[in-house]
Amino acid sequence: MPRFPILRALGLSIVCTFAAGRPLAAAETYVADPVHSSLVYRIKHMNATYFWGRFNSINGSFTLDEANPAQCQFEFQVKADSVDTGNAKRDAHLKSPDFFNVVQFPTIAFKSQSVTRSGDAYEVVGELTLHGVTKPVTVKVVPTGKGKGPGGAPIAGIEATLMIKRTDFGMSNMVGPLGDEVLVNVGIEARRK
Amino acid sequence: MDPVNLVLFVVVVPAVVAAVTAALGGWLARRLGVAEAGRAAVAVALGAGTLAAQFASALPHFPPIEVTDRIPWLVGLLMLLGLLESTHPSPGWARWKDRLLVAILVLALVLGPALGPDWPSLRDLAVECGLVLGILVGWGSLEGLAAHRSTAVLGPALLAVAGCTSAALLLSGSVVLGRISGGLTAALGAVWVLSWWLPDQALGRGGVSVLVATVAALLIEGRVYSFLPLEAAIALAAAPLLAWLAFAGPARRLASWQSALLAAVLCLVPAGVAVGLALRAAPGEYE
């Protein structure tokens, strides 16, 4: 029967940590900086080319835990009314009931449910609520960097990519002239909480 | 927007559906000895043409996801109401009660998803009471006109208003609302042409119900969820009232075709202004 078993276990864990070459990172939670965060999407027009649009108002937060990816969490909210394609007439059409119906469905939201590590990225399964319909989606999230912000506060960035079918979310008008598949790319810069 | 597709699915298909429904429905109803068979057929035909345009645009979701998915349910109910109004005429007070209930239902279906957490504020209630009153005034006015004038005479004026409603909705950001309204216009056109040969195919007590409540729902949706200017919506809603001027005072002595033309021109003035307002508010062009 060893004496002081707790001290031995503690010593073993310290040895293992240093042997791995780095300290175990604790979970860190970050809150999005809307000014340096963006959501852009790509959709095919007339089966000829892709054009891009963006949403100008995005908020959210994420928790990174390198040691335990299952503890990572990601969520973001987008104001549907902030859709911007560089053409006022098209933006008005996108805000109408033909597409996003921003009066009835003002928010687009994503919340992670499970996270697994996949190389340098995370594979995140979560629920996306778009156009009043909530569906499970899989998002690839890549941590893009860490550093210090202009005020010296710790910051981190992620890039999330997902492909959805707009008809899955009840946006079924004008499928044909406009494609069904939409590639969504979210870049979030966030300040540590 | 492909013009061939637009003409086919917004004009031709709804018009054919409405014409076939009105002709066959009227014939069948007469065979079955249904009183006011022509009026019943018109109510069903207007609804069928409207639904054809919406279904050709995109199938509505079931259960409804968004406000536009609720329009077919409203139209279906109006077809049923129109059918009952024509085949089982009820006393005046009962008709007004039905109109009041339908007006409230229109608001509940169309405005319901847009109501904020602070509803009902006094301002909300005032606006909603005003809308109900507006629908009732428009409904009563059109029923009055349809009771005294044939569909052949009244048709051009109503076609002018319905066509301008479609154009204004198209310009205000929603192609789908414009297409549904276009389908209603095409159906009305088909009924009007049929009424030249079948005078019993009248709009009153049946068809007017479908027409008024559907247009009201589309205008309110266009205003609240899209970008239809308020002044344009009011001008379109008020336009049919001007048709009375074509049948009053010295205009009473005009021949039928002259009255029809005058009513159409009078209605076209505010309806055309509404299209102009929608065009001015539209932020530009894109394809």
Interface residues (C-beta under 8 A of the other chain):
Chain A: N87 A88 K89 R90 D91 A92 H93 K95 S96 P97 D98 N101 V103 Q104 F105 H131 G132 V133 G170 S172 N173 M174 V175 P177
Chain B: D2 S57 A58 L59 H61 I65 E66 V67 T68 P113 A114 S172 G173 S174 V175 V176 L177 E221 V224 Y225 S226 F227 A282 P283 G284 E285 Y286
